[in-house]
Amino acid sequence: MDRGGGPIFKRRHFDNPWVFNLLITNYAVFYFGLAIFDSSHRKIHWFFWVIVGLLAVWNVFRIYKQREEITMMSIIAYVVGLAGLPLIFLMY
């Protein structure tokens, strides 16, 4: 008797799309980095730009790792999501 190997007991995992998780991570790291490294003189500390550079490297790595799942909708969602980062920077 097979207990768990059949198609009835396969795990179905409907998670958030990887682009959504990547964008949430981008916004969180960008916002908290901006909040931590913003000085009172409205000048950004140099370490904030290091964080943004590392975030860009992380994005390239994640996109490369998920390249089989890239669709036109995920590209559009990613580009629209990234367009909000400069808006946060300007509004802060």
N, C-alpha and C positions, 0 to 999 in steps of 0.2 A: 504494500500500500504506500503510495507516494503522498507525503504530507507537506505540501508547500511548494512543490516544484511545478505544479500545474498552472494553467493560465488563470484560474479563478483566484489564486492567492498571490498573483503578482502585485507588487507594490506599485501603485499609481501615484505619481508625485507631480502635482500641479503647483509649481512654485511661481514666484514672480519671474518675469523675464530677466535675463542677465543684464540687459541694458538698464532696466529700472534700478536694479541694485547698484550698478556702476554709477549711475547719475546721483542716486541718494548719497553714496559714498563721496562723490565729488563735491556735492553741495555741503555736506557736513564738514569735510576736511577743509574746504576753502573758507567757509564761514568761521569756523573755530580758529583757523590759522589767522584769519584777518582780525578776529576779535582779540586774540592773544598778542599778536605782534604789531598792532596799531599803537603808535605813540600818541601822546596828547597834542603834539605839534602837527598832526595830520600827515606825518611821514611814516611810511611803511618800513619796518625793520627788514634788513637784508635776508634774514632767515625765513621770512614769509615767502620770498621768491624761491628759496631752496625747496620749501614745502610744495610750492606749485610745480616746480620742475620734477620733483619725485612723484607727484600726483600724475603728471603727464606721462612719465615712464610707466607707472602702474597702469594707466589707461591703455597704452600701447601693448603692454604685456597681456592684459585681460582680453583685448580685442584679438590679438594674435592667437590666444588660447581658445577663444570661442569662434574662430573664423568659419567653422563649418555651419554655425547657426546664424550667420549674418544674413539678414533679408533686407529688402528695401525699406520696410517699415522700421526695422531696428536702426538703420542708418539715419532715417529722418528723425526718429525719436532722439537719437544721440545728438545730432546736430542742433535740434531745437533745444534740447536740454542744456547743451554747452553754451548756447547763446544767452542763457540766463546768468552765467557766472560773471561776465563783465557788468551786467546790470547790478548785481549784488555789490561788486567792487565800487561802482559809481555811486550807489545809494548809501553806502556805509559811511 
